Amino acid sequence: MLEKILVYDAPDAMGLDVRVVARHLGDLLPQAEVETRTDFFTWHLGQFDPEQVEVLTDEVAARLEEREVHNLVAPARRDELEPVTPESRDLGVVYVADQLQDVMRVLLKHEERGPSFLHLAYITQCLGHWEAGEVYLRLQIIQHGEPTIISTTGFVEAPALPREYAFRRAHLLSFGMEEAAEELDERFAGAALVHGDARIDRVAAGYALQAVFRQMFGEVACDTPTCPLHPAATHDELARAHLDEDSRLCDRHARMLITARGGAADAD
Ligand SMILES: [Zn+2]
């Protein structure tokens, strides 16, 4: 039974308010305690003695640096293709998701591990994985597990852009028409999430629900396009699942929560 959800802030994520996410989770899961914390590394490193913190911080920083992706080209294709850096794609720091998770997991306190706890760590860095047969690192929004990691930059960068937009934008930029590209971004912003978007909390809460359902019920996805558990491969799909007027948990998933609540009440 899920008893406690720990939500870690990503202070650099523009517009993200983890208290809003926590309140939303608390409303849906009254049987669970929801706590917000500062960002994952600051909080966990802060649990150690002051003299240990400095050494540990250096150690963690070194381990993170080792796991940073500097070339987005798949290792198997690097002989034939020029390197593509994350900077050239405006992505900032990029990690292979399960490697970052390994570094984070060892910092979790023993008494806060196991199926009663869900650690939800928001980060601004990008997450990705090497998908078999693909030329470039595949970006992702969420890495399930202990802890679950959610990349807010991933909300914007991981879903595919509509083809026409991507084409026109690249075309404008290739002619140095940055202003025109920005105008295009603005027109496009109505439909898709962009950096600094005020609707980030809704998407953040939707992905938190994906983690909750996975842990509580083993549910990994939903076929209903307007359910926040629906996996979004494109910006259109992300908007349908999280931002549209009719975006909400589908009947089946809403019923699962209600049933779990009833079960928890019976157990009291
Ligand atoms: Zn659903």
Boltz pocket constraint, residues with backbone or C-beta under 6 A from the ligand:
constraints:
  - pocket:
      binder: B
      contacts: [[A, 221], [A, 222], [A, 223], [A, 224], [A, 227], [A, 228], [A, 229], [A, 230], [A, 249], [A, 250], [A, 251], [A, 252], [A, 253]]
      max_distance: 6.0
